[in-house]
Amino acid sequence: MHRVNINSSVAGLTDELSDYVGLMAGLVVTSADVVRLVDRDLASTDESEWWYSPRDWIHEAPQQWVRVRAEDLESLVMRLLYAVGALPSPWNQMQLALKFASEHPEIVDSIPPSPDEDEQGWGQSLVIMAMAWPDRSGWTF
């Protein structure tokens, strides 16, 4: 499986995040708002609950280049949409799937593998990943 990374400057990422979150929420959200929302969320939650934390780069110089995985950026968008009240939960689709799998392994185990899957099947992989929830360090997709 190929990983998609986004390479951008800090200013570029915060601008894109502000544009997207503002558009989706129907609000005017500036880059400075993005930083404030992230800081507020980081201060008020347990960071281990985050799928991805931008702590390492959010306060870097605007011209500093960073590399972010696409699913990590999606997770950050979800958190920001949640922070402005546009979503009922900050969790992305993968987090919801893993939560479901961890709470209902018997259902996931009963799902037959798709013909497109390898011999091990996605269902089993989902159960294994869910057992590691919420620590995803070392996971590879």
N, C-alpha and C positions, 0 to 999 in steps of 0.2 A: 504494500500500500504506500502510495506517495504522500508525503506530508507537504502541506501548503504553508509556506511562511510568508509573512508580510514584512518587507524591509522598508522602513520609513524613518524619518526624523521624529523626535518627540513632538515637535510642533505639528508635523503632518498628521500623526496619529491623534493627537488631541483635537485638531481641527476636524478630522474625519469623524471622530466620535461625537463631537458637538453637533456637526451637521446631521448625522444620522439619527442621534437621539432626539434632537430638536424636531426633525421631520417626522419621526415616528410618534413622538409624544404630542406634537402640535404646540410646541413651546419654543421660545428663543433660548437656546443653550449655548453659551460661549465656551471657549477652551478653558478659561479660568473657572467657569462653573463645573466643567468636567473634573478638573483637579480638586476643587472643593468637595464635590460629591464623592469622589473616590476617597479623599482624606477622611471625610465624615464617616463613610461606610467602613473604612479600615479601622477607625477609632472605635466604632460601636459594635463591631462583630468580631468573632473569632476567625482569624485569617485562615485557619485550617479548614474552615467551611467553604472557602472560596475555591472555585475550580481553578482560577488563575488570578494572581495578584500582580498589579503593575508597580508594586512598591519599589522594585529595583530601578525603574526608569521614569516614573511619573514626575519627579522633581529634578531630573537631569536638565542640562542646557537644551534649549529648543532645537539647536542644530545637531544634537547628539543622535546618532543612528541607533535604532533598535530593531530587533527581529522578534516578531510575535507570530505564533502559530495561529492559523485561521480560527480554529475552535476556541483558542484562548481569547482572541479578539471578540468572537461572538459572545463568549461568557461575560466579558467586560461590558459589552453593549447591553446584555440582559440585566446586569447589575445596575447599570446607569438608568435604564428604563424603569427598573424597580424603584430606584432611589428618587425619581421624579414622580412616582405614583402611577406610571403608565402600565405596569404589570403587577399581578398579585404575588409573584414570587421571583426571586433573583436567579432561579435555577435554569440552566440551559437544558436542551433536550437530552444530552448524554447524562447529565446529573439525574434527571427525572427517570430515565431508563434504568440507571444503576440503582436508584432508590427503590424502584419497583422490583427489580431483580433481587435486591437484598431482602426485601420484605416478603417476596413470594417466590422463593427458589423452586418450589414444586411446580409452579405454572411454567416458569422458564425452562425447567428440565423436561417438561412434557411437550415443548414445541419442537416438532421435527425440523432438522436442518433443511435449509433451502438447497436445491440442486446446485446453486452457484457457490455454496460454501465449501470449505475444505472438509476433510473427514471429521474434524473435531466439532464443527458446527459453531455458529455464532452464539446460540443459546448457552452452551457451556462456557464460552468465553465471557459472556455477559455475567454469568454467575460468579466466575472466578474474579472478574474485575469488581463486582459488587461486594465481594468478601473483603476487598481491600479498601472499601469506602470508609472515610472520605480521603484517605491518603492515596494520592495517585502517583506518588513519586516512583519512578522506575517503570511506569506504564509506557508501552509503545503501541502505537496504532498504525 
